[in-house]
Amino acid sequence: MRNLAIDLSPLRKYRDFRFIFTAGLFSYFGSMITFVALPFQIKELTGSYWMVGLIGAVEIIPLIIFGLYGGVLADHVDRKKMIWVTEFGTLVATFILFLNALRDRPSVILIFVIAAIFAALSGLKRPSQDAILPRLVNHADLPSASALMSLRWQFGGIVGPAVGGLIVASYGASTGYLVDCVTFVISLALLARIKKVPPLTTRTAPSLESLMEGLRYAFGRKDLLGTYVVDLAAMFLAMPMALFPFWADAIGAPWALGLFYSSITTGAVIVTLSSGWMRNYPHHGKAVVFGALGWGVAIVIAGTTDSLVVVIASLVIAGAFDQVSALFRGFIWNQSIPDELRGRLAGIEMLSYLLGPLGGQARAGGMAAMTSLRASIVGGGFLCIGFVIAIASLMPQFRNYDVRTNEFAVKEAEIRKKRENS
């Protein structure tokens, strides 16, 4: 059991990792409360489904633009400072929402403007947040640290919305925004205690050419490119979340809608808590493929039954397989990408794992409208299986990625070892 349990040693060994882990635990928890409060307030003010759905639409473009630019900045500025400044900006934006909610007639337009600002700030922050990890822990501890960071997101993703729903329903959106502000103050105090993390080499000013350098590197490494393509294919082709309300009604269990939404994350948490074995498993490419295939198979099984128990169990299993794929993708990214490119590649990674699910919602809804609910779910699962098999067959460098022998992983391990010993 000790070999299966998640490795907590990075929290004991690395002071700065402990601070960034705890800071994110507070800020993401609070952000999930605002995640619930925003659509709730729009619903209360407008009563329009269309207006509530528009929140996601206004976030896409800022996320793409500032996500790519944030990746460039992460390789040119102090990553700790970048995280702190963007967290502070998000605190200010959330406080504006709080003040707006106290007005007799809150501005709906202002809420949408702040939602777009949230997306832009997240795009600027996330690459630095992801790229800072290899600078805070030793190379050998990166898999364990990555698993802990995943657990942090999962805690916020499960507990935050639940608490947020209670707060917003009982006390209103303004209280939800205020609680989020408090969590950001705590997070900023913790982040301030982390050491500076400037670029290791002298860099020119951020530019389009710098961004293109990162894109060329990503597309030039077939082992790395495979991780992006598999993730996009699995999420775009087989993500069924947009269908959950209809799915619950179709099997006669509308009361179980909450179980649908929590099932995938529950599976991910189970895998993260039992991820100790991953530290010693070197075949990362095969693990990513196996995880993506398992996701597709579980979605197919879920879509072929009207049993609530089987559906929820299959979605939990799907979430578990997806987390296997996600963790090993993170291992490949963290252990083989040079630090001077890590920010730009983190920006590309962020877009790959955010845009896939967003596109998958449209795919699921459109396919269900043209065919049927079951055809959309089962067909998407089969498409995922087929595409993952094709990608693995066409990209042997990705499929056969072994952290012990991969030239990029070996080179980065040597560089990190020299740096850690100096």
C-alpha positions in Angstrom: 0.0 0.0 0.0 2.9 2.3 0.7 4.0 1.9 -2.9 0.5 2.8 -4.2 -0.2 5.8 -1.9 0.5 9.3 -3.3 4.0 10.5 -2.4 3.8 13.5 0.0 7.6 13.9 0.4 7.8 17.0 -1.8 5.7 18.9 0.7 8.2 18.0 3.4 11.4 18.5 1.4 10.8 21.8 -0.5 9.8 24.9 1.4 8.8 26.9 -1.8 6.8 24.0 -3.2 4.9 23.8 0.1 4.1 27.5 -0.2 2.9 27.4 -3.8 0.9 24.3 -3.2 -0.9 25.8 -0.2 -1.4 29.2 -1.9 -3.1 27.5 -4.9 -5.2 25.4 -2.6 -6.7 28.6 -1.2 -7.0 30.6 -4.4 -8.4 27.8 -6.5 -11.0 26.9 -3.8 -12.1 30.6 -3.8 -12.1 30.8 -7.6 -14.5 27.9 -7.7 -16.9 29.7 -5.5 -16.8 32.6 -7.9 -17.2 30.1 -10.7 -20.6 29.2 -9.2 -21.5 32.8 -8.2 -21.1 34.3 -11.7 -23.7 32.2 -13.6 -26.0 32.4 -10.5 -25.9 36.2 -10.5 -26.5 36.4 -14.3 -29.5 34.0 -13.9 -30.9 36.1 -11.1 -30.4 39.4 -13.1 -31.6 38.2 -16.5 -33.4 34.9 -16.3 -31.9 34.0 -19.6 -30.2 30.7 -20.5 -28.5 32.4 -23.4 -26.9 35.1 -21.2 -25.6 32.4 -18.8 -24.1 30.5 -21.6 -22.5 33.6 -23.0 -20.1 33.7 -20.0 -18.1 30.8 -21.5 -18.1 32.4 -24.9 -16.5 35.7 -23.8 -13.7 33.8 -22.1 -12.4 31.8 -25.1 -10.6 34.5 -27.2 -8.8 36.1 -24.2 -7.8 32.7 -23.0 -6.2 31.8 -26.3 -4.4 35.2 -26.9 -3.2 35.7 -23.4 -2.4 32.0 -22.9 0.1 32.0 -25.7 1.5 35.4 -24.6 1.6 34.2 -21.0 3.8 31.3 -22.2 6.2 33.7 -23.8 6.4 35.9 -20.7 7.0 32.9 -18.5 10.3 32.4 -20.2 11.3 36.0 -20.0 10.3 37.2 -16.5 10.4 36.1 -12.9 7.8 33.3 -12.8 7.1 33.9 -9.1 6.5 37.6 -9.7 4.2 36.8 -12.7 2.0 34.5 -10.6 1.8 37.1 -7.8 0.9 40.0 -10.1 -1.8 38.0 -11.9 -3.3 36.7 -8.6 -3.4 40.3 -7.4 -5.1 41.4 -10.6 -7.7 38.6 -10.1 -8.2 39.8 -6.5 -8.9 43.3 -7.7 -11.3 42.1 -10.4 -13.2 39.9 -7.9 -13.5 42.8 -5.5 -15.0 44.9 -8.3 -17.6 42.1 -8.7 -18.3 42.3 -5.0 -18.9 46.0 -5.2 -21.1 45.6 -8.2 -23.2 43.0 -6.5 -23.9 45.4 -3.6 -25.5 47.9 -6.0 -29.3 48.1 -6.2 -29.0 47.3 -9.9 -25.8 45.4 -10.6 -24.3 45.9 -14.1 -24.6 42.8 -16.3 -22.1 44.2 -18.8 -19.5 44.7 -16.1 -19.9 41.1 -15.1 -19.1 40.0 -18.6 -16.1 42.4 -18.8 -14.7 40.9 -15.6 -15.3 37.4 -16.9 -13.1 38.2 -19.9 -10.5 39.8 -17.6 -10.5 36.6 -15.5 -9.8 34.6 -18.6 -7.0 36.9 -19.7 -5.4 36.8 -16.2 -5.7 33.0 -16.1 -4.0 32.8 -19.5 -1.1 35.0 -18.3 -0.7 33.1 -15.0 -1.1 29.4 -15.9 2.0 29.0 -18.0 4.2 30.5 -15.2 2.3 28.4 -12.7 3.0 25.2 -14.6 6.6 26.2 -15.6 7.7 27.1 -12.1 7.4 23.5 -10.8 10.7 22.1 -12.2 12.5 25.1 -10.5 11.1 24.3 -7.1 11.8 20.5 -6.8 14.5 18.2 -7.9 14.2 16.3 -11.1 13.5 12.9 -9.5 10.7 14.4 -7.4 8.8 15.9 -10.4 6.3 13.0 -10.8 5.3 13.2 -7.2 5.1 17.0 -7.2 2.9 16.8 -10.4 0.6 14.4 -8.7 0.2 16.6 -5.7 -0.5 19.6 -7.9 -3.3 17.6 -9.6 -4.7 16.7 -6.2 -4.8 20.4 -5.4 -6.9 21.2 -8.5 -9.2 18.3 -7.8 -9.8 19.3 -4.2 -10.8 22.8 -5.4 -12.9 21.4 -8.2 -15.0 19.2 -5.9 -15.2 21.2 -2.7 -15.2 24.7 -4.1 -18.4 24.5 -6.1 -20.2 22.6 -3.4 -19.3 25.2 -0.8 -19.9 28.0 -3.3 -23.4 26.7 -4.0 -24.3 26.7 -0.3 -22.9 30.3 0.2 -24.5 31.8 -2.9 -27.9 30.1 -2.3 -27.9 31.2 1.3 -26.3 34.6 1.3 -26.1 35.7 -2.4 -23.4 36.2 -5.0 -21.8 39.2 -3.1 -20.8 36.9 -0.2 -19.3 34.4 -2.6 -17.2 37.1 -4.2 -16.1 38.4 -0.7 -15.0 34.9 0.4 -13.0 34.5 -2.9 -11.3 37.8 -2.1 -10.2 36.6 1.3 -8.7 33.4 -0.2 -6.7 35.5 -2.6 -5.3 37.6 0.3 -4.1 34.4 2.0 -2.7 33.1 -1.3 -0.8 36.3 -2.0 0.7 36.3 1.5 2.0 32.7 0.9 3.3 33.5 -2.6 5.3 36.4 -1.3 7.4 34.1 0.7 8.6 32.1 -2.3 12.1 32.9 -3.7 12.5 34.7 -7.0 12.4 32.4 -10.0 14.0 34.5 -12.8 15.1 33.1 -16.3 18.2 31.0 -16.1 19.6 32.6 -19.2 19.6 36.1 -20.5 16.6 36.5 -22.8 15.6 39.1 -25.4 12.3 40.9 -25.1 9.1 38.9 -25.6 8.3 38.7 -29.2 6.3 36.9 -31.9 9.6 35.2 -32.9 9.9 33.9 -29.4 6.4 32.4 -29.6 7.2 30.8 -32.9 10.4 29.3 -31.4 8.2 27.5 -28.9 5.7 26.3 -31.5 8.5 25.0 -33.7 10.0 23.1 -30.8 6.6 21.6 -29.9 5.8 20.5 -33.5 9.4 19.3 -34.1 9.3 16.8 -31.2 7.0 14.0 -32.3 7.1 12.4 -28.8 5.8 15.7 -27.4 3.4 16.4 -30.2 1.7 13.0 -29.6 0.8 14.1 -26.0 -1.1 17.2 -27.3 -2.8 15.3 -30.1 -4.0 12.4 -27.9 -5.4 14.8 -25.3 -7.2 16.9 -27.9 -8.6 13.8 -29.6 -9.8 12.2 -26.4 -11.5 15.3 -25.1 -12.9 16.6 -28.3 -14.3 13.3 -29.5 -15.5 11.7 -26.2 -16.2 14.4 -23.7 -19.9 14.0 -22.8 -20.4 16.7 -20.1 -22.7 18.9 -22.2 -25.1 16.0 -22.4 -25.3 15.3 -18.6 -28.7 17.1 -18.0 -30.3 15.2 -21.0 -28.6 12.0 -20.0 -29.9 12.0 -16.5 -33.4 12.6 -17.8 -33.1 9.9 -20.4 -32.4 7.2 -17.8 -35.1 8.5 -15.5 -32.7 9.9 -12.8 -32.8 13.7 -13.0 -32.1 13.8 -9.3 -28.7 12.2 -9.9 -27.4 15.1 -12.1 -24.9 16.0 -9.4 -23.4 12.5 -9.5 -22.8 12.9 -13.3 -20.8 16.0 -12.7 -18.8 14.7 -9.8 -18.1 11.2 -11.2 -15.2 12.0 -13.6 -13.4 14.0 -11.0 -14.0 11.3 -8.4 -12.2 8.8 -10.6 -9.3 11.3 -11.1 -8.9 11.7 -7.3 -8.8 8.0 -6.8 -5.9 7.6 -9.3 -4.1 10.6 -7.8 -4.3 9.3 -4.3 -2.9 5.9 -5.5 -0.3 7.3 -7.9 2.8 6.2 -5.9 3.5 3.4 -8.4 3.9 5.9 -11.2 7.3 7.1 -9.9 8.9 3.9 -11.0 7.0 3.2 -14.3 9.3 4.4 -17.1 7.0 3.8 -20.2 5.3 7.1 -20.2 4.2 7.1 -23.8 2.4 3.7 -23.5 0.8 5.0 -20.2 -0.7 8.0 -22.0 -2.0 5.8 -24.8 -3.4 3.3 -22.4 -5.2 6.0 -20.4 -6.7 7.6 -23.4 -8.0 4.3 -24.7 -9.4 3.4 -21.3 -11.3 6.8 -21.3 -12.8 6.0 -24.7 -13.8 2.4 -23.7 -15.4 3.6 -20.5 -17.4 6.2 -22.3 -18.7 3.6 -24.8 -19.8 1.4 -21.9 -21.5 4.2 -20.1 -23.5 5.1 -23.3 -24.8 1.6 -23.9 -26.8 1.2 -20.7 -29.8 2.8 -18.9 -28.6 1.6 -15.5 -27.6 4.6 -13.3 -25.2 2.5 -11.3 -23.3 1.3 -14.4 -23.3 4.8 -16.0 -21.9 6.5 -12.9 -19.4 3.7 -12.3 -18.3 3.9 -16.0 -17.8 7.6 -15.7 -15.7 7.2 -12.5 -13.6 4.7 -14.4 -13.4 7.0 -17.4 -12.1 9.8 -15.0 -9.5 7.4 -13.6 -8.2 6.5 -17.0 -8.1 10.1 -18.1 -6.1 11.0 -15.0 -3.6 8.3 -15.7 -3.1 9.9 -19.1 -3.0 13.4 -17.7 -0.3 12.6 -15.0 2.0 10.8 -17.4 1.6 13.7 -20.0 2.7 16.0 -17.1 5.7 13.8 -16.4 6.8 14.0 -20.1 6.4 17.7 -20.1 8.1 18.4 -16.8 11.0 16.0 -17.3 12.0 16.6 -20.9 11.4 20.2 -21.8 14.3 22.7 -21.3 13.7 25.4 -18.7 14.2 28.2 -21.2 11.3 26.9 -23.3 9.1 25.6 -20.4 6.9 28.7 -20.2 6.0 28.8 -23.9 5.4 25.0 -24.0 3.2 25.4 -20.8 1.1 27.9 -22.7 0.6 25.4 -25.5 -0.2 22.7 -23.0 -2.8 24.9 -21.3 -4.6 25.4 -24.6 -4.5 21.7 -25.5 -6.2 20.6 -22.2 -8.7 23.6 -22.1 -9.7 23.8 -25.8 -10.3 20.1 -26.2 -13.1 19.9 -23.6 -14.6 23.2 -24.8 -14.7 21.9 -28.4 -15.9 18.5 -27.1 -19.0 20.2 -25.6 -20.0 21.5 -29.0 -19.2 18.2 -30.7 -21.4 16.2 -28.2 -24.3 18.6 -28.5 -24.2 18.9 -32.3 -23.8 15.1 -32.8 -26.7 14.4 -30.4 -28.9 17.0 -32.3 -28.2 15.3 -35.6 -28.4 11.7 -34.4 -29.4 10.9 -30.8 -28.1 11.1 -27.3 -26.8 7.5 -27.3 -25.2 7.8 -30.7 -23.4 10.9 -29.6 -22.0 9.3 -26.5 -21.2 5.8 -27.9 -20.1 7.2 -31.3 -17.8 9.7 -29.6 -16.2 6.9 -27.5 -15.5 4.8 -30.6 -14.1 7.8 -32.5 -11.8 8.4 -29.5 -10.6 4.8 -29.6 -10.0 4.8 -33.3 -8.1 8.1 -33.3 -5.9 7.2 -30.3 -4.9 3.9 -32.0 -4.1 5.8 -35.2 -2.0 8.4 -33.4 -0.1 5.7 -31.5 0.6 3.8 -34.7 1.7 6.9 -36.7 3.9 8.3 -33.9 6.3 5.6 -32.7 8.5 8.2 -30.9 5.5 9.1 -28.8 4.3 5.6 -28.3 7.7 4.3 -27.2 8.7 7.2 -25.0 10.7 5.8 -22.1 12.0 8.3 -19.6 15.2 6.2 -19.1 16.2 6.3 -22.8 14.5 9.3 -24.4 17.2 11.7 -25.6 15.4 14.8 -24.4 14.6 13.3 -21.0 18.1 12.0 -20.5 19.7 15.3 -21.5 17.4 17.3 -19.2 18.1 15.0 -16.3 21.8 15.5 -16.8 21.4 19.3 -16.9 19.2 19.3 -13.8 21.6 17.1 -11.9 24.5 19.4 -12.6 22.4 22.4 -11.6 21.2 20.8 -8.4 24.7 19.7 -7.4 26.3 23.2 -8.1 
